[in-house]
Amino acid sequence: MARCIKLDMDCAQICRLSASYMARGSEFAQALCRLCAEVCQSCADECANHQMDHCQRCAQACRQCADECRRMA
């Protein structure tokens, strides 16, 4: 679960950062969204390995976020 928790924290931080870049129209928002999609997908993949309900909900949310970030990128 240690890797899962680390990825959860990475995912949350990069999502906040990406949102702030998009909100101010940063020229780097598109590149950051590509990285955000990668981090979110990694987090989803890891969380999906754990059968607890909260892990499965996290995996689904991260998949949705990765899809949205790919659209933004």
C-alpha positions as CSV (number, residue, x, y, z in Angstrom):
1,M,0.0,0.0,0.0
2,A,3.0,2.4,0.4
3,R,3.3,2.9,-3.4
4,C,-0.5,3.4,-3.6
5,I,-0.4,6.2,-1.0
6,K,2.6,7.8,-2.7
7,L,0.8,7.8,-6.0
8,D,-2.3,9.2,-4.4
9,M,-0.4,12.1,-3.1
10,D,1.4,12.7,-6.4
11,C,-1.9,12.5,-8.3
12,A,-3.6,15.0,-6.0
13,Q,-0.7,17.5,-6.2
14,I,-0.3,17.4,-10.0
15,C,-4.1,17.7,-10.4
16,R,-4.0,20.9,-8.3
17,L,-1.1,22.2,-10.2
18,S,-2.6,21.4,-13.6
19,A,-5.8,23.1,-12.6
20,S,-4.0,26.3,-11.6
21,Y,-2.0,26.3,-14.9
22,M,-5.2,25.9,-16.9
23,A,-7.0,28.6,-14.9
24,R,-4.5,31.2,-15.7
25,G,-3.9,30.1,-19.3
26,S,-0.3,29.1,-18.8
27,E,1.6,28.3,-22.0
28,F,2.8,25.1,-20.2
29,A,-0.7,23.9,-19.3
30,Q,-0.9,21.5,-22.2
31,A,2.4,19.8,-21.4
32,L,1.5,19.6,-17.7
33,C,-1.8,18.0,-18.6
34,R,0.0,15.3,-20.5
35,L,2.1,14.5,-17.4
36,C,-1.0,14.7,-15.2
37,A,-2.7,12.1,-17.4
38,E,0.3,9.8,-17.0
39,V,0.4,10.2,-13.2
40,C,-3.4,9.7,-12.9
41,Q,-3.2,6.6,-15.0
42,S,-0.4,5.2,-12.9
43,C,-2.4,5.9,-9.8
44,A,-5.5,4.3,-11.2
45,D,-3.5,1.2,-12.2
46,E,-2.0,0.9,-8.7
47,C,-5.3,1.5,-6.9
48,A,-7.1,-1.0,-9.0
49,N,-4.8,-3.7,-7.6
50,H,-6.3,-3.4,-4.2
51,Q,-9.8,-4.8,-3.6
52,M,-10.9,-2.3,-0.9
53,D,-13.9,-0.2,-1.9
54,H,-12.1,3.1,-1.4
55,C,-9.2,1.9,-3.7
56,Q,-11.6,1.0,-6.4
57,R,-13.4,4.3,-6.2
58,C,-10.0,6.1,-6.3
59,A,-9.0,4.0,-9.4
60,Q,-12.2,5.1,-11.2
61,A,-11.8,8.7,-10.3
62,C,-8.1,8.7,-11.5
63,R,-9.1,7.0,-14.8
64,Q,-11.7,9.7,-15.4
65,C,-9.1,12.4,-14.6
66,A,-6.5,10.8,-16.9
67,D,-9.1,10.8,-19.7
68,E,-9.9,14.5,-19.1
69,C,-6.3,15.5,-19.0
70,R,-5.6,13.7,-22.3
71,R,-8.4,15.7,-23.8
72,M,-6.8,18.9,-22.5
73,A,-3.4,17.9,-23.8
